[in-house]
């Protein structure tokens, strides 16, 4: 076996967070000047870490040194473990300092760097994870990539890679060139030359191909670990509503129910954890990420409009309460993440032992233990429980001869006592970066909650969140990726522009304020100028090509593909502005992705949703007149797939409203492909018509 084969099979993947910093500060490196919580965690390692920069690679070339690029994030458990075992070890640090240029990267601050080297890792090993540890040539081309290593493994990797480069520089360069070419090829997408109509049954074909992967018992896709994958859930919501297809609707509801009742949802404090470590959604990995919770607010709000489940409303309200309580900046933006670990133990903040619950709840313990099946569910080896439920409140209340109202009062009392008790513990560290794209997702979440429940506070929070971004992360149509007072201002990526445009379009629909639409149009044009890739017809992820490869991100993961959102934005703006070029651009992008979506249906949820917009009838609903606000609310509270609802209380030059305003009247126009039906005045009539189309 060659040395490279030995090296490439040494690592296992992982992910999650850190220890408390040493107070002695015997060592201090260049990261002490950074604002990223993840980088600051490593500021007092004996390793001479420096932040990512082109200058760092220039120094490596001048010194002809290999480069270690170590990538993670603040809530990454195994990042913390490797730091403690290896990066705080003086002997290992000395070897790293003598033989390598050592670069630390916060993947949330520089997702472009992470994507490039994660692609390299996946090419080398077939899978990935964090911490992501890459050894590159001085030019940044990867020679080795792995994830978590024990101290002994890491020492052996470094020695062998150093010796290989020293003794076989020609072979090392040849191999690194091949990996770099592989990364480039993974990002090469050719625009589809055949721009025929997208097949009308494409959504059905995608669902039929995806169905065998569904977990019919526990919801979600089959697997020992499960992520919530909001883009896929959103697609199923739209598909179930349009197709009225029983299997999809049943699977969607089962998935949402199991997640809401499971340990992946914080039953005491609200909010979702990052993923489940088991197939039943019971035992989470305890990080809490803003992007997950922002999107799940949207998902459960839309699902409530369809299923009217009190459980879904409870999830939305308690998730929002969690964000307001634990993730909000005092000026209106929202922080990135909460760590999984406290006092060196993963999940310690969130788990309970029986004695603790009994002492906290007193005479309520018996009912509480029944509610969470503590007498049935075996505790973990540590004797602790992760709280999850077996049945919903309707079933539990009948079994225990309680009214739903009485049960709600009792649950509120339990959670109040347990939250108070939990706050006595060491709280999880907070990554206080305010990431533009993730806050844009939350704006949409708040707006979807506003539509579903009519609570104007959610609309106000959406506006407040945008105002924070507008003030702190947007200047002259230039976005930055993340904000922290006094921190590094990294220029915005495609996801920042595309997600924010998407949120602004929804803000316009919610408020009737045309300033949001104008801002959306301007930012979309800006993104087109900064990121458009002529070869593929898609969009690059970053603004410059300083990395070893251009990045074109098409895959929908735990957050949507920014290219999918760009295509969706073009589609919506094209309909709002009657701009056929934008609609054609959206269609061409979908055509380019079509074969990939067919091959991997669960990896292209946002694209699949757009394909439904493009292949099923799509309606613009324009409300014009003095009572536009009230009529608009009637449409917003109902889930209407494949519709774009806008309103104006006064005369407007926008195409959908032009020459349609009549004094003292309010009219509803249902339009398709720039052709509108005769106006109606009763929203219920229009809603019923749309449901039968």
TAZIMO-V508432 format. One line per field, one symbol per residue. phi: phi as a letter, one per 30 degrees, with the letter a starting at -180 (. if undefined). psi: psi as a letter, one per 30 degrees, with the letter a starting at -180 (. if undefined). A space follows every 10 residues. Layout:
phi->???
psi->???
This chain:
phi->.deddeddcd cbdallaccd ddddhdbbcd ddcdcdeddd dcdcdddddb ddaddddddd ddchcdcccc caadcdeddd ddeddcdcdd ddedddddcb dcccbddddb dddddddddd ddddbiablb dccbccdedj ddcabacdbd edddededdd deddddcbdd dddddddddd ddddddccbc ddddcddded cddddddddd eeddddccii cdldcbcdhe ddddddeddd dddhcddddd dededddddd ddddcddcci jcddacdbdc idcdcddbcd dddedddddd ddddddchde dddddddddd eedddbbcdd ckdbddacdd cbhibdiedc cbcddddddd cidddededd dchddcdddd edicccdacc bddddddddc hcdddddddd dddedddddd dddddddddc dcdcdedddd ddeddddddd ddcidddddd ddddddddde dcbbbhiccc dbbaeicdcd edcedddddd eedddddddd cidddddddd dddddddddd bdcdddicbd dcdbcdddad cbccddcdbd dddddedddd ddddddchcd ddddeddddd dddedddddb ddcbeddddd ededccebcc cccbkdcedd dedddddcdc dhbbcbbbdb dbcdedceic dbeibbcccc bbhiccdddc bcdddddddd dcd
psi->kleeeeefgf lklakcallk kkffhfkkaf ffglfkeeef fgfglfkikl lkleeeeeee eefhklkkjj kalfgjefee eeeeeefgke eeeeeeeffl kjkkkjffei feeeeefeee eeeefflaak kjjkkllfgf kkfkkabkkl eeeeeeeeee eeeeeefiee eeeeeeeeee eeeeefgjkk kkejhlkkke geeeeeeefe effkjfefla lklfkkleie eeeeeeeeee eefhkeeeee eeeeeeeeee flffkjfefl lklelkglfg gejlkgkkke eeeeefeeef eeeefefhkf eeeeeeefee eeeeeffkkf fflklelklf kkhgkkgeff lkleeeeeee fbffeeeeee eghffekkll efglkkklle lleeeeeeeg hkleeeeeee eeeeeeeeee eefflklklk jgkjkeeeee eeeeeeeeee eefgjfeeee eeeeeeeeee efgkjhgkkl elkkkglkjk kkleeeeeee eeeeeeeeee fgjfeeeeee eeeeeeeeee fkjeefgakl elflhflfkk kjjfkjbfll kfeeeeeeee eeeeeeghjf eeeeeeeeee eefeeeeeei efgheeeeee eeefflkkkk jkkklfgeee eeeeeefkjj lhljkllkgl kkfkeffkgf kkkgljlkkj lkhgkklkkl fjeeeeeeee ff.
